[in-house]
Amino acid sequence: MTTLQCELDGVQQRRERATRITFLIAGIAIAAWAPLVPYLKNSLAIDDGGLGLLLLCLGLGSLVAMPVTSALVVRMGARRVIVMSALVCLSCLPLLAGVSSFLAAFFTLLLFGASIGMLDVAMNLQAVAVERTSGRSLMSGFHGLFSLGSIVGVSAMMGLLTLGLPPTWATGMVVMAALLGLAMAWGGLLNEVSADRSAPTFALPRGIVLLLGAICAISFLVEGAMLDWIGVLLHEYRDVSTAWAGLGYALFSVSMTVGRLSGDQLIGRFGHVPLVTLGTALAAFGMLLISLVPHWLVAGLGAMLVGLGCSNLVPIMFSLAGRQTLMPERVALPAVVTLGYAGLLAGPAAIGHVANMTSLVMALVMLALLLVAATVMGARLPRSRYLKLD
C-alpha cells in the first residue's frame, strides 16, 4: 500500500469517526430534552393544552429549518453548519431547564427545533458523502449511533436528576460532554459536500423521491406512535401498571438500536430493497401482535419486532436519496427528511383522533396496514430508472 493510499484511508477513517460522533451527539442532545418536559410544565404551571402548543413549536422550528439547510451546507460547508447548529441546540438545553416564562419557552423551543432540524439534515448530507467515498454501506451504523446516543442521553439525564442535581446542572454536565465530542469530531467534518450549485434551494419531491419520502414518513409515524401510544395501550388494554408501561417503548428502542448497529452488514449481504420489504413486513406483523393479541408479553414481543423492522428504513431511505438521479442530492435529501418529520409530527395526533372515533386498537391496526403499504412501495423501488441500487 502506497503512502498516498495510507493517507487517503486515514482521512476516510477520520471522516467516518467524526460522522459517528456527530450522530451520537445529536441523539444525546435530543434525548436529554425528554426528561426536562415535566420540569418545564411545572415551572410554567401550564396544562396539557399549553404544553402541546410548546411541543408544536419544536416541530415547526424543525420543519422550517430543514428545507434551507442544504443551501447553507453548499455555501458554508457541512462542518460549519453542523457545529453551528449543534452549538445552538446544546445552548438551548440549559435555557429550557431554567426558563420561567411561557414566551421565553416558546421562542427557545422554536430555536431548539430549528437547530435540531438543521443538524439532522447537515449530518445526513455529511453521512451520504462519506458513505459514497467509502464504497460501503455505512448509513445504518451512523443512525445506530444516534439511537445509542438517545439511550445514553436520557439515561444520563435521569441518573443525574435522580441524584438530586437541579435540571440546569444536569443539562450543563450533558452539554459539556457533548461539546467534548464535538471538538473530537471537528477534524473529520467536511468543508465541502459535492452538490450541484445550480440546483434550487427547495423543490417539491416527485417520483422516486416522493416514494422514498412516503416510506420514511410511515416509519417515522410508527416511531412516534410507539413513543406516545404503546404505554397507553399496555396500561389501558393489557393491565400493565403505570410504573411498567414504559417497558414497551424501552424494548422497541433497544431492538431498533441493535437493528441499526447491524444494518450495514445486513445491507451488504442482502441489499437495500430486500431489507426494506422484509423490515416493513416484520414491523407490520409486530404491530398486529401489539394490537390484536391480548397479552402484555406478546405486546412486548411485538414492540421488539416493530423496532427491528423499522430500524433500517430511515437510514436506507436517506442513503437512497443520495443514490437517486431524478433530483439533485442537496434538494432530495432535505425533502425526504422533511416528509419523514411531517409523519412524526402529524402521526401521533392522527392516531389519537382515530382512537377517539374507534379505539386505540383499531388505530394501531391501521398503522399495520400502512406498513403493508410501505412493503408494496419498497418492492417498487427497483423499477425506477432513476435509482442506482446495489
C-alpha positions in Angstrom: 0.0 0.0 0.0 1.4 3.4 -1.0 1.9 6.3 1.3 -0.8 8.3 -0.6 -3.3 5.4 -0.2 -2.5 5.2 3.6 -3.1 9.0 3.9 -6.4 8.7 2.0 -7.5 5.8 4.2 -6.7 7.8 7.3 -8.7 10.8 6.0 -11.7 8.5 5.3 -11.4 6.9 8.8 -11.4 10.4 10.4 -14.5 11.3 8.4 -16.3 8.2 9.4 -15.4 8.6 13.0 -16.5 12.3 13.0 -19.8 11.3 11.4 -20.5 8.7 14.0 -19.6 11.1 16.8 -22.0 13.7 15.3 -24.9 11.3 15.2 -24.1 10.2 18.8 -24.2 13.9 19.9 -27.4 14.6 18.1 -29.0 11.6 19.8 -27.8 12.7 23.2 -29.0 16.3 22.8 -32.5 15.3 21.6 -32.9 12.6 24.3 -31.7 15.0 27.1 -34.7 17.2 26.3 -37.3 14.4 27.2 -36.7 14.4 31.0 -37.0 18.2 31.0 -40.6 18.2 29.8 -42.2 17.6 33.2 -40.0 20.3 34.8 -40.9 22.8 32.1 -44.6 22.1 32.6 -44.4 22.5 36.3 -42.2 25.6 36.1 -44.6 27.3 33.8 -47.7 26.0 35.5 -49.4 25.1 32.2 -52.0 22.5 31.3 -51.7 19.8 28.7 -53.0 22.1 26.0 -50.3 24.7 26.8 -47.6 22.0 26.7 -49.0 20.7 23.4 -48.6 24.2 21.9 -45.0 24.4 23.1 -44.2 21.0 21.7 -45.7 22.0 18.4 -43.1 24.9 18.3 -40.4 22.3 18.5 -41.7 20.5 15.3 -42.4 23.7 13.5 -38.9 25.0 14.0 -37.5 21.8 12.6 -39.8 21.9 9.5 -38.9 25.5 8.7 -35.1 24.9 9.0 -34.8 21.7 7.1 -35.6 22.8 3.6 -33.0 25.6 3.7 -30.2 23.7 5.4 -28.8 22.2 2.2 -28.2 25.6 0.7 -26.3 26.6 3.8 -24.2 23.4 3.6 -23.3 24.1 0.0 -22.4 27.7 0.8 -20.7 27.3 4.2 -19.7 23.6 4.2 -21.0 20.8 6.4 -18.5 21.5 9.2 -19.7 25.0 9.9 -23.4 24.1 9.7 -23.1 21.1 11.9 -21.0 22.9 14.5 -23.2 26.0 14.4 -26.5 24.0 14.7 -25.1 21.7 17.4 -23.9 24.7 19.5 -27.3 26.4 19.3 -29.1 23.1 20.1 -26.8 22.4 23.1 -27.1 26.0 24.3 -30.9 25.8 24.4 -31.0 22.8 26.8 -29.9 24.7 29.9 -32.2 27.6 28.9 -35.1 25.1 28.7 -34.1 23.7 32.1 -34.4 27.1 33.8 -36.9 29.0 31.8 -39.8 30.6 33.8 -41.7 32.5 31.1 -44.1 30.9 28.6 -43.0 33.4 25.9 -39.3 32.6 26.5 -40.1 28.9 26.4 -42.0 29.4 23.1 -39.1 31.1 21.3 -36.4 28.8 22.9 -38.3 25.7 21.7 -38.6 27.3 18.2 -34.9 27.8 18.1 -34.2 24.4 19.6 -36.4 22.7 17.0 -34.8 24.7 14.1 -31.3 23.8 15.3 -32.3 20.1 15.6 -33.7 20.1 12.1 -30.7 21.9 10.7 -28.3 19.5 12.4 -30.3 16.5 11.2 -30.1 17.5 7.5 -26.5 18.6 7.7 -25.2 15.5 9.4 -27.1 13.3 6.9 -25.6 15.2 4.0 -22.2 14.6 5.5 -23.1 10.9 6.0 -24.2 10.5 2.4 -20.9 12.0 1.2 -18.8 9.9 3.5 -20.7 6.7 2.6 -20.2 7.4 -1.1 -16.5 7.9 -0.9 -16.1 4.7 1.3 -17.8 2.5 -1.3 -19.5 0.7 1.6 -22.9 0.8 3.4 -22.5 3.0 6.5 -25.8 4.8 6.9 -27.4 2.3 9.3 -24.4 2.3 11.6 -24.5 6.1 11.7 -28.1 6.1 12.7 -27.4 3.3 15.1 -25.1 5.7 16.9 -27.9 8.2 17.0 -30.2 5.6 18.7 -27.4 4.7 21.1 -26.9 8.4 21.9 -30.6 8.7 22.7 -30.3 5.9 25.2 -27.2 7.4 26.7 -28.7 10.9 26.8 -32.0 10.0 28.5 -30.2 7.6 30.9 -27.6 10.3 31.9 -30.2 12.9 32.5 -32.4 10.6 34.5 -29.4 9.4 36.6 -28.2 13.0 37.3 -31.7 14.2 38.2 -32.3 11.1 40.4 -29.1 12.1 42.3 -30.8 15.4 43.2 -29.0 17.7 40.8 -31.0 20.7 39.6 -32.1 20.4 35.9 -29.8 23.3 34.9 -26.8 21.5 36.4 -27.8 18.1 34.9 -28.1 19.6 31.4 -24.9 21.5 31.9 -23.0 18.3 32.5 -24.6 16.6 29.5 -23.8 19.7 27.3 -20.1 19.7 28.4 -19.8 16.0 27.4 -21.4 16.7 24.1 -19.1 19.7 23.4 -16.1 17.5 24.1 -17.4 15.1 21.5 -18.0 17.9 19.0 -14.4 19.0 19.4 -13.2 15.5 18.7 -15.3 15.4 15.5 -14.1 18.7 14.2 -11.2 17.5 12.1 -13.3 14.9 10.2 -16.2 17.1 9.3 -16.4 18.1 5.6 -15.7 21.6 4.5 -17.5 20.9 1.2 -20.2 18.5 0.2 -20.3 17.7 -3.5 -23.5 19.2 -4.9 -25.0 20.9 -7.9 -24.8 24.6 -7.0 -27.2 25.5 -9.7 -29.9 23.4 -8.1 -32.8 25.2 -6.4 -32.8 25.7 -2.6 -36.0 23.8 -2.3 -38.3 21.8 -4.6 -41.4 19.6 -4.0 -40.4 15.9 -4.0 -41.6 13.9 -7.0 -41.2 10.5 -8.5 -38.8 8.2 -6.7 -38.0 11.0 -4.1 -41.7 11.2 -3.2 -41.7 7.4 -2.8 -38.7 7.4 -0.5 -40.2 10.2 1.5 -43.5 8.3 1.9 -41.8 5.2 3.3 -39.7 7.5 5.5 -42.9 9.2 6.8 -44.6 5.9 7.6 -41.5 4.7 9.5 -41.4 8.0 11.5 -45.1 7.8 12.1 -44.7 4.3 13.6 -41.8 5.6 15.8 -44.0 8.4 17.0 -46.8 6.0 17.8 -44.5 3.7 19.8 -43.2 6.7 21.8 -46.7 8.2 22.6 -49.1 5.3 22.5 -47.6 2.0 23.3 -47.5 2.8 27.0 -51.2 3.8 26.9 -52.1 0.6 25.2 -50.2 -1.5 27.7 -51.8 0.3 30.7 -55.4 0.6 29.5 -55.7 -2.6 27.4 -53.2 -5.0 28.8 -53.5 -4.2 32.5 -49.8 -3.2 32.9 -49.2 -0.7 35.8 -48.1 2.8 35.0 -44.7 2.1 36.5 -44.1 -0.6 33.9 -46.0 0.9 31.0 -42.7 2.3 29.5 -41.4 -1.2 29.0 -42.9 -1.4 25.6 -41.0 1.6 24.3 -37.8 0.5 26.0 -38.0 -2.8 24.2 -38.7 -1.0 20.9 -35.7 1.4 21.4 -33.2 -1.4 22.3 -34.3 -3.6 19.4 -34.1 -0.6 17.0 -30.6 0.2 18.2 -29.4 -3.4 17.7 -31.0 -3.5 14.3 -29.3 -0.3 13.2 -25.9 -1.3 14.5 -26.1 -4.5 12.5 -27.8 -2.9 9.5 -24.7 -2.2 7.4 -23.7 -5.8 7.5 -27.2 -6.9 6.5 -27.4 -4.5 3.7 -24.0 -5.6 2.4 -25.2 -9.2 2.4 -28.8 -8.9 1.2 -29.1 -5.4 -0.4 -31.2 -2.3 0.3 -34.6 -3.4 -1.2 -34.8 -6.9 0.5 -34.1 -5.3 3.8 -36.8 -2.6 3.2 -39.5 -5.2 2.2 -38.6 -7.6 5.0 -38.4 -4.8 7.6 -41.8 -3.3 6.8 -43.4 -6.7 6.7 -41.8 -7.6 10.1 -42.9 -4.3 11.6 -46.5 -4.9 10.3 -46.6 -8.3 11.9 -45.2 -6.9 15.2 -47.9 -4.1 15.2 -50.6 -6.7 14.6 -49.3 -8.7 17.6 -49.4 -5.5 19.8 -52.9 -4.6 18.8 -54.7 -7.9 18.4 -53.2 -10.4 20.9 -54.5 -9.6 24.5 -51.4 -10.3 26.5 -48.6 -7.9 27.6 -45.8 -10.4 26.9 -47.0 -10.7 23.3 -47.2 -6.9 23.1 -43.6 -6.7 24.3 -42.5 -9.2 21.6 -44.4 -7.1 19.0 -42.7 -4.0 20.1 -39.3 -5.7 19.6 -40.3 -6.8 16.1 -41.5 -3.3 15.2 -38.2 -1.9 16.4 -36.2 -4.4 14.4 -38.4 -4.0 11.3 -38.2 -0.2 11.3 -34.6 0.1 12.4 -33.1 0.4 9.0 -35.9 2.0 7.0 -35.0 5.6 7.6 -31.2 5.1 7.1 -31.9 3.3 3.8 -34.3 6.0 2.6 -31.6 8.7 3.4 -29.0 6.6 1.7 -31.1 6.0 -1.4 -31.9 9.8 -1.6 -28.2 10.2 -2.3 -28.2 7.5 -5.0 -31.3 8.6 -7.0 -30.7 10.8 -10.1 -34.1 12.4 -10.6 -33.5 15.4 -8.3 -30.2 17.0 -7.0 -29.0 15.3 -3.8 -29.0 18.6 -1.8 -32.7 19.0 -2.7 -33.8 15.4 -2.5 -32.4 14.6 1.0 -34.0 17.6 2.8 -37.3 16.7 1.1 -37.2 13.1 2.3 -36.2 14.2 5.8 -38.9 16.8 5.9 -41.6 14.3 4.8 -40.4 12.0 7.4 -40.6 14.5 10.2 -44.1 15.6 9.0 -45.1 12.0 9.6 -43.5 12.1 13.0 -45.4 15.3 13.9 -48.8 14.5 12.5 -48.9 10.8 13.2 -49.4 10.6 16.9 -52.2 13.3 16.8 -53.9 11.5 13.9 -53.7 8.2 15.9 -55.4 9.9 18.8 -58.1 11.2 16.6 -58.8 7.8 15.1 -58.7 6.2 18.6 -61.3 8.7 19.8 -63.6 7.7 16.9 -63.0 4.0 17.1 -60.4 2.6 19.6 -56.7 2.6 20.1 -56.5 -1.0 18.9 -58.1 -0.1 15.6 -55.7 2.9 15.2 -52.7 0.6 15.6 -54.2 -1.9 13.1 -54.3 1.0 10.6 -50.6 1.5 11.3 -50.0 -2.1 10.4 -51.9 -1.6 7.1 -49.7 1.4 6.4 -46.6 -0.7 7.0 -48.0 -3.2 4.5 -48.4 -0.4 2.0 -44.8 0.5 2.7 -43.8 -3.1 1.8 -45.5 -2.6 -1.6 -43.8 0.7 -2.1 -40.4 -0.9 -1.2 -40.9 -3.6 -3.7 -41.4 -1.0 -6.4 -38.1 0.7 -5.8 -36.1 -1.4 -8.3 -38.4 -0.4 -11.1 -37.3 3.2 -11.0 -34.7 4.0 -13.7 -33.6 7.0 -11.5 -32.3 4.8 -8.7 -28.9 3.2 -8.5 -29.2 0.1 -6.4 -26.7 -2.5 -5.2 
